[in-house]
Amino acid sequence: MSENKEDKKQIRVWCDGCYDMVHFGHANSLRQAKALGDVLIVGVHTDEEISKHKGPPVFTQEERYKMVRAIKWVDQVVEGAPYVTTLETLDKYQCDFCVHGDDITVTADGIDTYHLVKEAGRYKEVMRTAGVSTTDLVGRMLLLTREHFKGDKEYTVALEHSSNLGTDSTARSPYTGCSQFLPTTQKIIQFSSGLSPKPSDRVVYVAGAFDLFHVGHLDFLEAAHAQGDFLIVGLHTDLEVNRYKGSNYPIMNLHERVLSVLACKYVHEVVIGAPYSVTADLMEHFKVQVVCHGVTPIPRDADGSDPYQVPKQRGCFKALNSGNTMTTEDIVQRIIRHRLEFEERNTRKEQKERIVLKALQKEHIKQNGNCEGVKGYAA
């Protein structure tokens, strides 16, 4: 007799981390972890623990808890998870094993935070998303010049060299140093819900940059989601965002912003490179019944017109007050205020990673006679 799926034991997966400045790299790691089981439990460390072992976080623990809860593959968040993952923690939450990316995480004393679960055979590894990390994003905010925006060319990130931030080619750790993120259609498919609105669904449309996706965006999308049954988010191109925000914005390019928004549980669909003005064609094509915007000022379109003129004329425009005033500019200011602390944090992190990497290489040579296959080894 075949066993019902309901009768089978659910595989419970544990992940943990700082999840500071939650980005699509974190989300991709959690997506891969969820695919290894049925229920995903995510432990998030406190500000105190992170400051002790790594350095000051950009976001507070309450902000980080909220951001992780909103990632669509996460079933439960455990607040204040210990920095070193123990078997007691896995057992307490009835988790079969722990999952982490293929990078190194060490304590203030240079000890692998996963050594206990690795020794017990309750550890699995997933591929880290190359080209994005909290360190990398901090570096972009501190070091971006206007060189990334050249007339009519598409946005590319241009960073001044800084070995202190691990953002240049001289960075000596393969984990702290950044590499270029290469977007693919496969990645978008993996993040996409694949859902279409039902004929009876009330379709809600919002648009914006959604740069450095943060809790302000999250609260707004939650409020917009509550206005109907199916939420579509239009993301403006990098050139368009630079036109109305100026300076060196956006910090994240369009592909990165698409994945960040798609990872949010409130979002059903994303329009990539949406027009700045919400047109009648767009509303009819997606059968939009309500268009929302936050209470922040709305810059005019390039021709001086109101980008929400059409939905306003149709009586389906709604200004939403999510109760959260955080902006991308606020995050950039947080980083700038604490620049020296972050530079010091990244230097310490890289030094610890290099020590662990050297030990791994030594062990590998002892066993295999060479360093082939060791991440970050350069002949």
N, C-alpha and C positions, 0 to 999 in steps of 0.2 A: 504494500500500500504506500503510495507516494505521500511524503510529508508536506503538510501545508506550510506555506512561507511564514505564516504567523507563529507556527510552532517552533521554527528554527530560532536558535539563540542569536540575538542581535549582537553584532560586533561593535563594540564601543571603542572609539579612538580618542586618544588624548594628544593635544598640542598645547604648548605654552610658549610665552615670550613676552617681550616688552610691548610690541605692537604700537610703537611710537610713530606718529605721523603715518597712520595706517594707509598703505598704498596698494596698488594692484599686485605687487610682489608678494605681500602678506596674503592677499586674497587668493592668489594662485597656489600658494603653498597649502592653504586651508582647503581649497578645492581638491587638490591632489590627495590630501589626507582623508577627506570625506569619502573619496572614491575607494579607499581601502577598507571601508566599513559601512555601518548603517547609521550610527549616531556619533556626532563630533562634539567633544567637550573641549573648550579652550580655556586654559588658565592664563590670567594676565597678572604680571608682577606689579607691585606697588611702586610709587615714586621713590620711597626710601630704599627699597631693594635695588632698583635700577641705579640710583645715585651712588650706592655703595660699590656695586660691581662694575658699572659701565660709565657712569657720569650722568649729568642732569638730563631728564627727558624733556622734550619740547612740549608735549601735552600732559595734562594732569591725569592721574589714574582714573578719575570719573569720566573724563573725556575719552580716554582709551577704552574703558569698559563699554561705553556707549557705541563707539565706532565698531568694535569687534562684534557686538550683538547684532549690528545691522548688516553684517556680511552674510549673504544668503545661504552659505553652506554650514553656518554655525548653528548648532542646536542648543548649546548651553554655554554660558560664560561663568568661570569660577574666579571671583575677585580675590586678589592678594595671594596668588599661587606662589609657592616657594621658588627661589631662583634655581636651585638644584633639584632636578626632577627625581623623586623617590618612588620606590615600589609602594610605599604606604599611600602616596597620593593616587597612584593608579588604582590601587585596591579600594580606596575610599570612594572613588567615583566609578567603580566597577568597569574600569577600562582594560581592554585586552593588551594594548601596547601603546607606545608613544611614537609620534611621528615628528620629524624635524627636517629642515632643509640640509643640503650637503655642504654647509659652511660650518665654521668652528664657533662655538659659544663657550666662553670660559668665565669663571668667577674672578673676583678681585685677586685671588691667589693663583690664578692661572690653571685652575682645575676644570676639566671638561664637565659642563653642567649635566651631561647625559651619561656619565660613566656608570652610574648605578643601574640604570635601565638597560644599557648596552650589555653589561656583564650578565644580567639576568635573561638576556635574549628577548627582551620586550621593547625593542627599538627598531623602527623602520625609517628609511630615508627617502625623501623626495627631492626632485631637482629644484634648486634655487633659481628664481627668475633673474637671469643676467640683465644688467643694465639699469637696475633700480634698487635703491636701498635708502634708508633714512639718511645715512651719511651722505649719499650722493645728492639727495634733495636739499639737504642743509647746505652743501657746497654750491649748488646752483643758485640758491638764494643769496649767499654771501659773495659769490664770485662772478655772477653774471655781468657781462658787459652788454652794450647795445649792439655788439657785433653779430649777435644771433639774428638780428632783424635787418635784412638788406633789401630795401626797396620792394620789388614784387616777388622776391623769392620766398619759398616756404620756410617756416621756422626751423632752425637747428640750434642746439645748445652749444654755446662757445664758452669755455671756462678758462679763466686765467689759471696758471699752474700754482698748486699749493700742496706740497707733500703733507702739510699739517692736516689737511682735510681729506687726504686720500683720494683726491679727485683727478689727479693727473697721471700720466703714464709712468711716473717714477714710484707710484705707490707700490710698496713691497709685499703687501698681503693680497692674495687673490680674492679675499672676502670684503675687505674694507675699500680697496680700490674699485672704481666704477668702470663698467664697460658699456658699450652702446646697446640700448634696448632695440631689438629688431622685431617689429610687429608682424604678425602673420594673420591670415584669414582664419586659420585653425584656432588661434588663441581667442579670437572674437567669438567663434562658434562655441568654444568651451565655456566662455563666460555668459553667452546669451541664454535667455530663458527659452527661446524657440516658440514662445506663445504668441497667439494672435487674439485680438479682442473678439469676444462673442458678440453676435448682433445686438444683444440686450445690454451690453456693457456701456457705461458712461465713460468716454475717453477723455482724459485730462492731459493737457500739453503744457510743458514748461520749457524754457530755453535759457542758456547762459554759457559761461566759460567753465564753471565747476573746476577751477584750477586748484591744485593741491587739496583735493577732496577732504573736507573737514566737518566737524560737528554742526557748524552753521548750515552747510549744505544739507546735511543729514536731517536736521530738524525741519528745514523747509520742504524737503522731499517727502517726509512723513506727513506733513500738513497737506501737501498737494495730493498725495496718495489717498488721503481721507476724503477728497472732493469727488471721487468717482471709483471706478472699478479697474481701470487700466491706465497706467501712467507712462507717457512717452516723454523722454527728455531730448530736446534738441541741443546739440553741442556746436558752438560756433567754431569756425576755422581759426588757426593760429593768427593769420593775417587780420581777421576781423577783430579778434580779442585785442590784438596789439593796437588796432585803430582806436577802439573806445577806451582801453585801459592805459595805453601808452607805456612809457618806461621800458622795462625788459619783460613785460608780461606777454604770453603766459609762461609760467615757470615749467609746466609740463606740456608736452606737445599733444596734438589732437588724439593720436593713437593711445597715448597713456591716459588721457582724460576719459576716453571712451571706456577703457577697461575698468577704471576706477568707479565710474558711474554704474556700469553693468553689474559690478559686484554687489551693489546695494540691493537689499531685499525688497525695497519699495518700488523699484524701477522694473518695468516690463519690457520696454523697448527704447532704443537710442537712435536718433537721427544724426548721422555723422556728417558734419559740415552743414548744419541747418542754416537757412537764410536768417539774417539778423532781424528783418521784419517778418512778423507772422502774417503770411499771405492767405488769401481766400483759397488758393490752390492747395496750399499745405493743409488747411483745415478740412477741406473737402476730401483730399486724398486719404487722410488718416481718420476721417469721421470724428473730428475733435468737437466736443460739446462745451468744454470749459478750458480757458487759458489762464494760467496763474503766473504771478510774479511776486517777489517779496516786497518789503516796504523800502528797500534801498532805491536810490535815485535811478531812473532809466535814461541812459544816454540816448541821444537822437541818432537816427540812421545817418549815413554819409550824406544824404540829400537834405537833411534837416527835418525829416518827417518823424512822427511818432511810430516806433516799431510795433506798437500794439493797437494801432488805429482801427484795423479791421475787426478784431475781437471786441473792441470797445463799442464799435458801431453796431455789432450784432448782439450786444448785451450779454456777452458770455466771458467777459474779462473779470478776474477776481484778484484783488491784492490780498496777499496772505501775510499775517504777522505770526511768524513761528515762535516768537519770544526769544530768539537767539540772534544776537547782533554781530557774531563773529564773522570776519571777512578774511579773504586770502592775505590782504595787506596786514592784518593784525598778526598773522602767523609770521610773515616776513619780519615784522618789527620785533617779535619775540626772539627770533633767531639773531638779529642784528644786536639786540641788547645783550645777548649772552654769547657773543661771538667767541671770545677767548676761552670760555668754558667748553664750548663745543669743539674748538680746535684741540684743546688739551685732551678732551674725551676721546676724540678720534685717534690721536697720536698714541694714547695709552692702549686703546683697543687694538690698533695695528701691531704694536710691540708684543702684546700677549699672543696674538694670532701667529706671529712669526716664530715665537718660541715653541708653540705647540706644533706648528708646521715642520720646524726643524727636527723635533722629536719624532714625528711621524715618518719623516724622510729617513732618519737614522734607523728606525725600526724596520722600515721597508727594505733598506739596503742590506741589513743583517739577514732578512728572510729571503730576499730575491736577488741580491747582488747588484741591483741597480735601482734608479728612482723612477722608472717608467710607471705611469699610472697614478703617481702621487700628484694631487691637485696643486697647482701653483709652482711646480718644479720646473725650473728652466735650466737646460743643459749648458 
